[in-house]
Amino acid sequence: MSRSVAQIKTRDGQTEASVFQPDTGKGPWPAVLVYMDGRGIRPALFELGERIAQAGYVVLLPDLFYRGGKYEAPDAKRFSEDEAFRNNWRSKYMATATKANIQSDTESFLSFLAGRPEVSSLAVGTTGYCMGGGLSLAAAGNFPDRVVAAASYHGGNLATEAADSPHRLASRIKARVYVAGAVEDPSFPDEQKQLLIDALQAAKLNFTVETYAGAKHGWVPSDSAVYDREASERHYRTLIALFDATLRNAPRKG
């Protein structure tokens, strides 16, 4: 699988992004933008990018924590068990990935993809994990003419009282939406799930919101403490089906 590294200029500086593209077949291909989880860029996310690319997509995986400086992503055990470390990580890195900051960054990411010769269309798909789930849905609302498919897996805080809660953007979304929640997830309880469903229904969107039985928050990445192979493979199946249905016949660039 072909992975390259690109430097993308943003409003607030410059971030490093991994670009994956298929090894077989002749491009150009549709593009997918991946919003990482809260543990940062690491090999498990490269694996995820590669799996999506294998299905016939150019995948952009940007580092959303660049404002906090260089880092080494913590392993799952330390992140889950070391409270002091986790609190410091959240304040130094995760706190910089606000929805306003990532909205600005996303404009740069979409411009980058639009200029890549291996990318076939201005229409893109997005997917996100944990904190990235909300960012994926927000991208669909903030850039409705570019994002035609948006997915969230074990995403948190998708429908809260906050002014920038992703569900408040439902009326602006044009994309097909897929949301998979975890069981017993305090960051996305049943009340939020229903509020999100209500918002998507009111907007008359083509959407699916479901909970994966037995899967815990964080089940997708292979290095997660709660990695669930069966649920993770289901994630890949539903994600690729979403992209195949929306991106394969998207209008070509220029």
N, C-alpha and C positions, 0 to 999 in steps of 0.2 A: 504494500500500500504506500502511495506517495504522500509524504508529509513534508511540507516546507514551512518556513517561519517568515512572517512578514511583520514589518513595523508600520503601524497605522497611526497617523496623526489625528489627534482629537482636540477639542476645545481646550482641554486642560493639560495637554502634553503629548505623550506618545505611548502606545501600548503594544506589546508583542502579541501576535496572534498566530495560531497554527492553522494551516490550510491543508486539507486532505482532498484528494481527488481519486477517482477510480483508476486502477491499474490496467483494466481491460476496457475494450470498446473505444469508440471515437467520440470525443466531445464536439461541441460544448455540452455541458450538463446543467440542470437546475441547481440552485444554491440553497443551502440550509445554514442558518445561523444558530449556534448553540450557546445558551446562557448557562454558565457553570454553577455548581453548588458552592456552599460557603467554605469548603476546605481548599479552594483554589485550584490552579492548574497543576496537573500531575499525570502520571502514566495511565491511570484508570480512565481519565477523560480522553486521552489520546486513543485508547482502545475504543471508546464510544464513538469518537469522530471517525475512526477507521471503519467501524461497522456500518455507519450510515453511508459513508462514501462507497463501500462495497456494493451498496444497493443502487448506485448510479447517480450520486450527488456530489457536488463540490461543497465541502463543509468548512465553515469558518468558526473557530473556537478562540475567541479573544480572552485575554486576561483582564478581568474587570477590577482587579485590585491594584492596578498600577499606581494609583494615587498614593497608596500607602508605602511604596518602595518595594525593593526586592524581598523575596521571601522563599522559604522552602515549605511546601505544603505539609502539614502535620499528618501523621498516620491516624487511622480511625481510633485506635485505643487511646492515644494521648488526647485527641480532640474530645472524646466522650468522657474521659475519666479525670482529666486535669482541669478543674474549674477555673483556677487562676489563669492558666494558659488560654483557655477558651474565652474568658472575658477580655483578656488583652487582645487576642486575635480579633474578636468582634469589634472592639473599639478602634483598633489600628487599621484593619483591612475591611471587614464587612460594612462598617459604618460609612465607608467612602463610596460604596456601591448603592447610593440612593437612587430612587426611580428617576429623579430629575437628572442626575449625573449620567445614568445609563441611557436615558432618552437622548441626551446630547451625544453620547458615545455611539449609540445605534445609528444615528444619522451618518456618522463617519464610517461605520461598518457597512452600511448599505451603499454608500458612495464607493467604497473600496470594491465591493462585489460587482457593482455596476461597471467598473472599469476593467474587470478581469476578462481576458479573452476566452478563458475556459468556461465561463458562466454564460448560460444560454439566454436567460431572461431576467428582466428587472423584478419579476415576481419571485418572492422567496418564501421559504418555510422557516419557522422558528420552533425551537424546543428548549425547555429549561427544567432544572432539577433543584429541588428545595428552594432556596431563595431565587434561583433562576426561573422557576415556574411562573412566578408573578411577573418577572421581567419579560418573559416570552409573551404572556397575554397583554402586557402593557405595550409591547412593540406593535402588536396587531391593532391596538387602539390608536396609538400615536402615529403609525405609518400605514393606514388602511389601504392605500393605493399600492403598497409594495408587498405587504405580508398577506399571503393568501391562505396560509395554514399555520396554526399556532397550537403547540402542545405544552402541557405542564404535567410533570411526573413528581409525585410526592412534594408538590409545591406548598408553601406555607403562606398564610395571611393573604389569601386570594380575594377575600370579601370581608373587609373590616370597616370600622367607622372612620378610618383615616381618609383624609381628602384625596390621597393618591392611591387608594385601594384599586387594584386592577378591575374589579367588577364594575366600577363607576365608568369605565371606558367602553362598556358593552355596546352602547348605542352608536359608537364610532367604528366598531369592528366590522369588517367585511369578510374576514377569513373564516374558514371552517375551523372549529375549535375542538380539541380533545383534552380532557383533564382526567387524570387518574390519581386518586387519593389513596393514602395509606390508612390502615385501621388504627384506631386509638391514637390519632395524631392531634395533639393539642394545638398545633399550628394551623390545622385545617379541620376543625370539628364539624359535626353535622349541621350546626347552625350556619356556619360559613358556607358549607356545601349547598344548602338550600338557598341561601341568599344569592350565591353565584348562579345557580340554576334559574332562579327567578329573573335575574338580570339578563341572562342570555336568552331566555324565553321571551321576555319583553322586547328584546331587540330583534326577535324573529331570526335568530342565527341557526345555522346548521352546526349542531354541537353534540358532544357526548361528555357526560360527567359521570364517572363511576369510581367505585372503591375496590381495590384488589384485596380480596379476602386473604387474611394471613400475612400480608406484606406490611412491613413496618416502615416508618419514615426514613428514607434514605436507601431503599432497596435496590436501586438500579446500578450504581457503580460497583465494579467487581471488588474494590478494596474497602467497601463499606462494612462496618461491624454488623450490619443487619442485611447484608447482601442476600438476595433471594433469587437463585438462578432461574427458577420457573417464572417468577414474576418479572424478572429482568428480561427474559426472552420474550415474554408477552409484550413487554414495553416495546421491544424492537419490532415485533410484528405489527402492533397497532400504529406505531410511528411511521413505519415505511408504507403501510397501507394509506395512511393520511396523506403522506407526501405524493405517493403514486397517483392518488385520486385528484390531487390539486395542482401539482407542479409539472407532471409529464406533458400536458398539453398547454402549458402557459405560453402566452405570446412571446415570440423571440425578440431579442433586442434589435433595434434599428433596422 
